[in-house]
C-alpha cells in the first residue's frame, strides 16, 4: 500500500501533476450535489466521497515550486467549478448567446480563485502547523465559504457541507451548526484522511485520529436517527398544501404566452382543488405580468381564491412610481403575492436578494454610470421588508424567491421573525435540464434541517417538493413535468441551536485562524536573531 501511495505522490509532484489537478477537479464535482440519491439511486453513496474529495487538491498544492503549486491548485478549481456550474450558460437571456461562453468562463475563472486560495492556505498551514493543521485548515475553508456569501456578487452555492444533505441522520448536525459546521466536518475528514495516508506512505505508526473521527460520525448519525424519530406536538393538525408546476417555457415568451399560462395554471388549480388543499403555492413568475396593474387579471386570480376558499401564494411582477429626482421612472420588483381566502387582499413580498448579472447589475449604487450598461439583465430593485405571511391561526409562512433560499443567515432571520413554514417559489427553468436544479433542491432541504421548520417549494419546471422539519422529502415532482403535487405537512417548529445562535461555526473558525496567525507571527518574531 505504501508503495502505491509513494508512486501516486511522486507522480503528483512531478511535471505530470497538472493531470492530477484536472482529474481531481472532476472527482471533487462527483462528490458534490447533484450526485446523490436524489438524482438517481445509483448515486446514493456518492456523498461519502466528500470526505476524500480534497486529497488531489492537497497533493498538487504541495508541489515543490510555489508558482507551479498555485497554478495546479487553480486548475483544480477551474475544473471543479466548470463541472459544477456549467449550467450558468443557460441563465443568459435569449438573444445574447454570444455572451454565454464568455460568461461561463469568467464565472469559472472567478470561482477558481477560491480554490487557489484554499490550496495555498493548505500549503502554508501544513508547513507551519504539521500537527494542528487538520483543525486549522477546515477553519480557513469555512471562512472562504462565508466570504462567498458576502457582497453584491455573492454566490453561496454548493458549499462542501451540502454534500452531506442526503445522508439525513448525519445531516441533522446542521440543526446545531448550520451548513458551515457540516463544511468544517467534511474538510476535517479530508485532512485526517490525508494524515492517515501520509503515515501509511512513510511506514509510520497508524494515525488514530481518523478511526476516532469515523466513530464520531457514526455516533452523530445515531443521534440524528433518533432525532428524526421524534413525534410532533400533540394536537398538531396536518396542513394539506398543493404545489402547481406549470412547466411554462419562459425562454420563448410571446404575445399569447400570458393567456396560455393562465389557462395552464387554472387547469392545474381545478385538479388540485379536488384534493381539498389548505394552501396553494405557485412558482416564481407564475404569471409573468404586473399583476396588480392589470385589474382584469388580478380579479381573475382573486376568483380562483374565492372559488376554492383557499389562500394562494404566487409569483408575479410589480412596479411602483419612483421618487422624484431619481434616475428611474419606475421601481420594478420580483414579487411573491399572498392572496387571502376572500380573494380581496394581495400582500406582497419583494425579493431582497437579487441574482447578480441576471436580475441586477452589481455596484450600480457606487458607480451610477453602470446603470446604463445592458447585459440583458432585468433591472429589478431589491425589497427591504422581510415579510412573513400569516395564514389562518397557526401558519406563518416565510416566502423566499429563487436563490434567496441559499443564504443560511437570511432564512434564519425570517424564522426568528416567527416563520414556521418556509415557502420557496422559483423558476429553475433557466437551468434547463442540467444539474443546477438538483443542486438548488439539495440546498433547500438544508434550510429545513437548520431551522427545524417544514418547507414547501413550487418550481416552474421542477423540482417541486414538500419537505419536513428534518429534511425528509414528503413528496416531489420530476423535472419538466406539467403537474401538481398535493401533500400534507405538520406545520410546527422543532427548536434548533442553529436558529438560536446562527452561524457560530464561522465565528469559531475566525478565532481559530486568528490564533494560528498570531502563533505563526510569534514564532517568526522569536526566531529572529538577537541584535
N, C-alpha and C positions, 0 to 999 in steps of 0.2 A: 504493500500500500504506500509506504513512504517513497518507494522508487517512482511510482506513478505520480505522486504529488510533486516530487522534485522535478520530474520532467515537465509537468504542466507549468510549474513556476518558472523554470528556465525558459520555456517557450514564450511565456507571457512577458518576461523581462527582456527578451531578445528583440531583434528588429521585426519579428513577426507578431509582436504584441498587439499591433493595430487590429489584427483579425480577432484577437481575443476580445478587444473592446467592442467590435461590431457584433460578434456573436453574443457577448454579454448583454448588450443593449436589447437584442431580440429576446433573450432569456428573461430579462427584467420585465419586459412587456407581457410575456406569457404568465408571469407570476401575479400580475395585477388584473383588476377587472378590465374587460368583461369575461376573462377566462375563469369561470366558476360554474357551479351547478345551475345558476340562473340562465346562463347561455345554453348549456347542454349538460345532461347528466354525466357525460364522459369527462367533463372538466371539474367534477366535484372536488377532487383532491388537489387541484392546481393551487389553491390558496396557500397550501403548506410550503410551496416553493418560495414564498415570500421570505422565509427565514434563511434562505441562502442566495437570494436574488442579487445581492450586492457584492458577492465574492469576486466576480470578474472585475468590478469597479475597483475593489481593494487591490487586486493583483496589478492592474495596469497603473494604478496610482503610485505604486512603489517602484516603478521603472527608475533606474539609477539617475538618469538625466532629468532634471526637473521640468524642462521645457517639453521634452518628449512625453513625460508622465502627464503633464497638463493637457497636451494635445489628445492623448488617448482617452483621458477622462472625459474630455469634451466630446469626442467621437462617440463614446459610450452614451452620453446624454443625448446627442443628436439622434442616434438610432432609437434609443428608448422612447424619446419624445415623439419621433416620427411614427412609430408603430402604435403609440397610444393616442396621438392627437391628429392623425391624418384626416379625420372627419371634419376638421376646421374648414377644409376646402368646400364642403357642402353648405357652409353658412354664408358664403359670399352671395350677395344678391344677384339675381338674374340680370344679364347684360354686362356684367363686369368679370366675366370668366377669365379675361386676360390677367386679372389680379390674383386668381386662385393660386397658381403655383407660387407666386411671389409671397402671398400671404402665409401659406403653409410653411414655406422655407424660413421666413422671418420668425414665425412662431416657434419653430423647432430650434432655430439658432438662439432665440431668447431663452427658451426652456433649457437648452443645453448648458447655458451658463450656470444654472443651479447645480448641475451635476459636476461641472468643472470645479466649482467652489467646494462641493462636498468631497470630491476626490482629493483636492489639495488639503482640505481640513483633515481628512483621514491620514494623509501622508504626514502632516505636522503632528497630529495627535498621537499617532503610532510611534513616532520618533521621540516625542517629548515625554509621553506617559505610557511606556510599554506595559505597565501593569493596570493602570486605571483607564486606558483608552476605551475598553468595552462600555464604560458608563459615560465617559466624556463625549465620545463621538455621537452617540444617539442624541445627546442634548444639542449638539450642533445641528443635527439633521432636523430636529423638531423646530428649532429657531428658523432654519431656512424655509421649512414648510409654512411657518407662520408668516414670514415675510412675503410669501407668495399670495397671501390673503389680504395684503395691505395695498393701499394706493389706488389710483384711477385705472391702472392696467392690471389689477389683481386678477388672479386665475387660480382659485383654490380647488383644483381639480385632481382627483386620483392620487391623494396622499397615500403614503405607504400603508397607513393603518386601515385604509379601505379594503385592502386585500383580505382582511380577516372578517369582513362583514358576513359572508355566507357561513362562516363557522360560528353559528349563533351562540352556543354555550360560551365559547371564548370571547366572542364579541360583546357579551354582557359587561365586560370590563369597561366598555365605553360609558356605561351609566355612572362610573366613578371618575374616569379620566378624560372622557371625550375621545375623539379620533386622534388627537395629538398624543395621548397616552398610548394608544394602540400603535402609533408610529414608533414611539420610543421602544416599545416591546419588540416590534418587528426588527428594528435596527440593532437592538441589543442582542437578539438572537443571531443576527448575521455576524456581529462582532465576536460573539462567543464561538460560533461555528468556525470563524477564521482562526481563533486561538487554538481550538481543538485540532484543526487540520494542521496548523503550524507545528504543534507539539508532535504530531504523528510524523510529519516530514523530518523533523530534527531528531526523531527517535527518543524524544524526551518522555518524561512522565505524563500520563494522560491528564489533560486539563479537566478538573472535576466540575468546573462551573457550568459546562454545557449540560451534563446529566441533571444537575440541580435545577437548571433553567427549564428543562423538559418536564421535570416533576412539578415545578411551579405552574407551568402551563396546564398540566393535567389537573392540578388542584383547582386552578381558576376555572377550568372548563366544568369541573364537577360542581363548583359553586354556581356557575352560570346555568347549568342544567336545572338545579333545584330552584334557582331564582325564577326561571321560566315556568315552573310548576305552580307558582303562587296563584291563589284563587282571587277573582275580582271581589271588590267590596260587596257585602250583602245588599240586595235590592238594586244593584246596577242593571238597568234595562239595556237591552241591545238596541242600537240605532241602525236602522237599515239605510244604507247610502247607495245611490245609483250614480255611476260614472258613465258619461257619454263620450264615446270615442268616434268622432265623425269621420276621421281619416280623409280630411279635405286637403287637396293638393294646393297649398298656398304659393308654391313656386310658379304656378301658372294661373294666378288670379286674374279674372277677366270681368267684363261688364255684367255678366249674368251669374257670377260666382256667388254673390251675396244672396240672391234668391235661392240658389242651389243649397247653400249652407243652411239657410232657414228651413228648407224642406227636409234636408237630411236630419238635422237636429230635432225637428218637430216629430219626424217619424220615430227616431230613436226614443224620444221622450214619451211618446204614446206607448211604446213597447215596454219601456222601463216603468211606466206608471202602473202597469198591471201587477208589478211586484210590491206595490204599496210602499214606496220609499218614504223616509222621513226627511231626506235631504237629497237634492240633485246637484251634481257638480259637472260643469262643462269646462273644456280646456281653455288655455290661453288663446286669445284671439279667436274664440269660437265663432263670434260674429264680428268679422273684420270691418267694423264701421264705427263711426262716432255715435254710439247707440243713443245716448240721451239727447243728442242734437237732431235725432230723427224720430219725432214723436210717433209717427205711424209704426215704426219698427219697435221702439221701446214699448208701445202699447200692445203690440203683438206678443212680445215676450212676457209682459205683465199678465196677459191672458193665459199663458202657459201655467204660470204660478197659481193663478186663481182657479183654473180648471182642475188642477191636481190637488190644490190646497197644501202645497209643499214649497218650502223655501228653495231658492236656486242660487248657486254661486257660478258665475260665468265670466269669461274674459272678453273684453272689447276695448275700444279706444275712447278717449275723451279729450276734449280741449276746453280751455278757458281763455278769456282775453288776457293778454299780457299787460303788466303795469305800464303806464305811460312813460315814455322816455327810454324804453328798453330797445334792444336790437330786434326783438321779435314782435310780431303782432299777436301771436297765439302761443300758448303753452300746451304742448301735446303730451299726454300720459298714456303709458301702457297700464291698463286698469283691470282690476278684478271687482266685479259688482256683486253685492249681496242683495237679493230681492226677496222681500218677506212673503209670507203665505197669502197676504191680501193682494199682492201684486201692485202695491201702491208706492212703496218707498225703496229707492235704489240707494244703497250705501256703498260708496266707492273706496277702494284701496289703490293708491297709486304706487306702482313699482318703485322701490327705493334703490335697489342695486341693479344698475343698467349694465348691459353687456358691452364692454369696450369695443369700439370699431364696428359694432353691429347696430346698437341702439343709440349710441352716443359717441362723440369723438373726445377722447381724453384731453385734459389740460386746457379746454376752451375757457375755463374760468380764469386761469392765469395768463393765457395768451388768446385774447378775444379774436384775433385775426384767424385763428384756426377754425372758427365757426363758418368761414367761407369755403373751407375745404370740403369737397364732396367725394367720399369714397364709397357711396352707395348706402351709407348708414342712415338709419332713421334718426330724426332729431327729437328724441324724447327728452322730457325733463324728469328728474327723479322726484319722487314723493318725499314727504318729510314726516308723515304720521304713521307709526306702526300700529295699524288698525287691528282690532280683534272683533270679529262679528259675533254678537250674541244671538244664539239660535235656541228658541224655546227657553226652558227654565234651567237647563243643565249643561248645554253645549256652548262653548266659547271657541270659535274657530279662528285660528291664526292663518291668514292667507299668505302664500308665497308664490311669486310668479317666476317660472322657469328656474334659472340657475341661482336665484336668491337662496334656495334651499341648501346650497352647497357651503354656505357660510355658517359654521357651527355657532359662533357667538351671536350672530344676527338672529338665528332661530331661537336660541336660548332666551334672548331678551324678550321675545314675544311670549314664550312660556311663562317667564317671570311676570308678565303683564296679565296672566290669568288664562292663557290659551290652554285648553285641554284636548284640542284636536288640531293637528296640522293639516292644512289643505294646500296641496301643491298643484297649480294649474300650469301646464306647459305645452309648448308646441315643439316637440322633438322631431317634427317632420324636416326641420332644417338639417338634421344629421343624416338624412337618408337611411339606407339600410346598412348602417355602419355600427361600430362598437360604441359610439357616443351615447346612444340611447340606453344601452345596458350599463355603461359607467354611471350615467346620471341616475338611473333607477337604483343602483347599488348604493350610491351616496345618500339618496333619500332615505333609505332604510336606516342608515346610521343615525339620522336625526331623531327617529322614533326611539331608538335604544338609548341615546344620550339623555333624553328628557323624560322618558317613561310615559309618552303620550302616543295615542294611535295616529295614523296618517291616512288620508285619502288623496290619491293622486290621479288626476284626469289629464291624459296626454292626447293630443290631436291624432297622432298616428301610433300611439303606444310608447312606452309600456304604461298602461293604466293599472293601478293596483290599490288594494286595501291592505294596510299593514298594522299589526297590533303593537302594544307597548314594548314588546320585546324583539321587534324586528321580523316577526314571523309574517309571511305573506298569506293573508286570508283568502285573497283572490287576485287574479291578474289576467290581463289580456295579452294577446300576441301583437307583434308589430304589424302595422299596415293592415289592420282588420277594422271594418266598419261595424261596430258592435257597441253594446253597453255591458257594464258589469254591475251587478247588484249583490250586495252582501251586507252582513251585519258586523258592526264593531261595538264593543262595550267602551263607551267614552268615559274614561276616568284617568287620573294621573297616578303613576307609580312614582313616589318621590325618589329623586336620584341626587347623589352627591354632586354630579356634574352640574345639574341645574342650580344647585345652591352655590357652588364655588366657581363655576366657569372653567376657563382654560388654565387651571393651575399648573398642569404639566409644562406649559410654556414658561411660566414664571420660575418653576423649579429648574428647568433647563437653562434659563438665563443665569440663574445663580450658580449652577454647575460650571457653565462656560466662564463666568467672571472669576470664579475661584481658580479654575485651571489657568486662565490668562494671568491672574495675579501670581500664582505659584510659578509659572514659567518666567515671568518678569523677575521674581525674587531670585530664582536660580541663576538667571543671567547676570543679575546685579552681583550676586555672591561670587560668581565665577570670575569677575573682573580682578585682575591683579592689583594688589595694594600699591599705591604710589609712595 
